[in-house]
Amino acid sequence: MGKEKIKMLAQNLADQIHVRALEVSKQYRHAEAQLIEVLIQVESHRVFVQRGHSSLFCYVVKDLGLNKH
């Protein structure tokens, strides 16, 4: 296999990886928006208190397992 063919294959793979990264980042942004919407509901209905937490933050970290950062 020639150097040009290898270079084309590598570029094609890089393009495929980039397209996948774009798709996943779009899904991530959508999921993040959904999470914000449901956290607004959790807060307005004080679900975190019903679950034994003093704050929404504690609920998010302890019950949902999300990172503090």
N, C-alpha and C positions, 0 to 999 in steps of 0.2 A: 504494500500500500504506500502510495507516494505521500510526501509531506503535505501537499495541497489538499489531498483527500482527507488526511488526518485533521488538518486545520478546519476543513469544512464540517467534519463530523463533530469536532469539539465545539465549534460555533453553534451548530444545530442543537447540541446537548445544552449549551449555555442558554440558548433561546428558549428551549423547553423548560428549563429550570426557572428562568425568569417569568415565563407565562404562569407557571404553577405558583410562584411567589406572589404574583399579582392576584391570582384567584383566591389564594389563602388569605391574603391581607384584606381582600374585599369581604370574605366571610367573617374574618375577625372583627372588622369594623361593624358589620351587621350584628354580630353576636354582642359586641360591646354596647351598641345602642339598645338592644333588647334587654340587656342586664340593667342598664340605667333606668329604663322604663319600669322594670319590675322592682327595682330598689326604691323607686319613688313610691310605688304602691306599698311596699313593705314599710316604708317610713310613715306614709299617711295613715295606714291602718295599724300602725305600731305592732306589727307582727314580731319584731325583735323583742318586745317586752313580753309578749305571749310565749315566746320561746325561751324566756329566762335571761335575757340580756339587758344591760343598762343602756346600751347605745346601738345604733345601726352599725357602727364600726365594729363592735365586738361580734355582732351577728355575722357580718360579712367575713371576718377573719376566722371565727370559731365554727360557725355552722356551714358556711359556704366554702371554707378552706382557701379563701383568696389571700394572697400575700399582702403584708402591711405596706409594701413599697409599690 
